[in-house]
Protein backbone atom coordinates (compact mmCIF):
# COMPACT_ATOMS: atom_id res chain seq x y z
CA UNK A 1 0.00 0.00 0.00
CA UNK A 2 1.45 3.35 -1.05
CA UNK A 3 -0.24 6.42 0.42
CA UNK A 4 0.12 9.65 -1.52
CA UNK A 5 -1.34 12.34 0.72
CA UNK A 6 0.66 15.36 -0.50
CA UNK A 7 -0.89 15.45 -3.97
CA UNK A 8 -3.68 17.77 -5.06
CA UNK A 9 -5.82 14.65 -5.38
CA UNK A 10 -4.64 12.34 -2.54
CA UNK A 11 -4.92 8.59 -3.03
CA UNK A 12 -3.86 5.16 -1.82
CA UNK A 13 -2.66 2.41 -4.16
CA UNK A 14 -3.63 -1.11 -3.13
CA UNK A 15 -1.53 -3.97 -4.48
CA UNK A 16 -2.43 -7.65 -4.22
CA UNK A 17 0.31 -9.78 -2.61
CA UNK A 18 0.23 -12.44 -5.33
CA UNK A 19 0.75 -9.94 -8.13
CA UNK A 20 -2.83 -9.04 -8.92
CA UNK A 21 -3.85 -5.73 -10.35
CA UNK A 22 -3.26 -2.46 -8.51
CA UNK A 23 -6.23 -0.40 -7.42
CA UNK A 24 -6.08 3.35 -6.84
CA UNK A 25 -8.51 4.70 -4.23
CA UNK A 26 -9.16 8.41 -3.76
CA UNK A 27 -8.78 9.73 -0.20
CA UNK A 28 -10.93 12.66 0.96
CA UNK A 29 -8.78 15.77 1.34
CA UNK A 30 -9.85 16.24 4.96
CA UNK A 31 -8.68 12.73 5.85
CA UNK A 32 -5.43 13.18 3.93
CA UNK A 33 -4.78 16.43 5.82
CA UNK A 34 -5.41 14.70 9.16
CA UNK A 35 -3.12 11.80 8.29
CA UNK A 36 -0.37 14.14 7.02
CA UNK A 37 -0.42 16.32 10.09
CA UNK A 38 -0.42 13.37 12.49
CA UNK A 39 2.63 11.66 10.91
CA UNK A 40 0.48 8.90 9.44
CA UNK A 41 1.15 9.14 5.76
CA UNK A 42 3.40 11.86 4.52
CA UNK A 43 7.14 11.46 4.36
CA UNK A 44 7.32 14.99 2.98
CA UNK A 45 5.60 16.42 6.06
CA UNK A 46 7.70 14.26 8.38
CA UNK A 47 10.95 15.38 6.73
CA UNK A 48 9.86 19.02 6.83
CA UNK A 49 9.14 18.85 10.56
CA UNK A 50 12.45 17.11 11.30
CA UNK A 51 14.46 19.57 9.19
CA UNK A 52 12.76 22.57 10.79
CA UNK A 53 13.49 21.17 14.25
CA UNK A 54 17.16 20.66 13.35
CA UNK A 55 17.46 24.22 12.02
CA UNK A 56 15.79 25.61 15.13
CA UNK A 57 18.08 23.65 17.46
CA UNK A 58 21.15 24.67 15.47
CA UNK A 59 20.20 28.34 15.65
CA UNK A 60 19.51 28.09 19.40
CA UNK A 61 22.88 26.45 20.03
CA UNK A 62 24.67 29.10 17.96
CA UNK A 63 22.96 31.81 20.00
CA UNK A 64 23.91 30.09 23.26
CA UNK A 65 27.60 29.84 22.39
CA UNK A 66 27.63 33.33 20.93
CA UNK A 67 28.21 32.63 17.26
CA UNK A 68 25.20 34.67 16.20
DALIN-V161470 format. One record per pair of residues at least 24 apart in sequence whose ideal C-beta (glycine too) atoms are under 7 Angstrom apart, sorted by the first residue. I is the first residue (numbers start at 1). J is the second residue. D is the distance in Angstrom with one decimal. If there is no record, write none. Layout:
i & j & d
I & J & D
I & J & D
This chain:
i & j & d
3 & 41 & 4.2
5 & 32 & 4.1
5 & 35 & 5.5
5 & 36 & 4.9
5 & 41 & 4.5
5 & 42 & 4.9
6 & 36 & 6.8
6 & 42 & 5.4
6 & 44 & 4.9
